[in-house]
Amino acid sequence: MSTLPFAVPPGCVQPATDRVEVYSGTYASLDAAAYTCPQHTDDVALAVIAGGLTPYQVHVGPGVSRSCGYVYVYPTGTFGGVAR
């Protein structure tokens, strides 16, 4: 696989307030985390579902500084080594 099977908002530079965790199957493997602003959280969650994955939304904790659209791919997950 050369790209992630879901889209994130390109070019949004707002501070992230939410993290959409991306799971394969029904919470079988935590594969990625997409950071989002309030305007894009639902869009990213729907894109994750459309990609055949399971989203889980959590609020970004204090001290975490990410921009909307930042995606972290867990190296031990299904997408480890995938281009972002």
C-alpha positions, -999 to 999 in steps of 0.1 A, spaced: 0 0 0 15 33 -10 -10 58 6 -33 59 35 -69 47 27 -84 79 41 -80 116 35 -70 145 58 -77 181 52 -48 196 31 -35 230 41 -55 235 73 -31 250 98 -55 255 127 -45 240 161 -58 204 165 -83 200 194 -92 164 185 -75 132 176 -92 106 154 -77 73 162 -78 49 132 -83 12 138 -83 -18 115 -113 -40 120 -133 -34 151 -106 -19 173 -83 -48 165 -52 -27 157 -45 10 164 -29 20 130 -28 58 129 -39 90 146 -52 120 126 -52 153 144 -80 177 136 -95 211 143 -133 212 152 -142 220 116 -126 189 102 -131 162 129 -163 148 114 -150 149 79 -119 129 88 -140 104 108 -163 99 78 -133 95 55 -119 68 79 -152 49 78 -153 53 39 -118 37 39 -132 6 56 -116 15 90 -129 23 124 -125 58 139 -125 68 176 -125 104 185 -106 117 216 -97 153 227 -61 163 224 -45 165 258 -29 195 273 6 201 262 1 184 228 7 208 199 -3 195 165 -19 212 135 -50 200 118 -42 174 92 -11 159 110 -12 121 108 9 98 129 12 62 116 21 37 143 50 16 130 36 -15 146 1 -11 130 -12 -22 97 0 9 79 36 8 93 59 20 64 31 36 44 38 69 28 17 98 42 
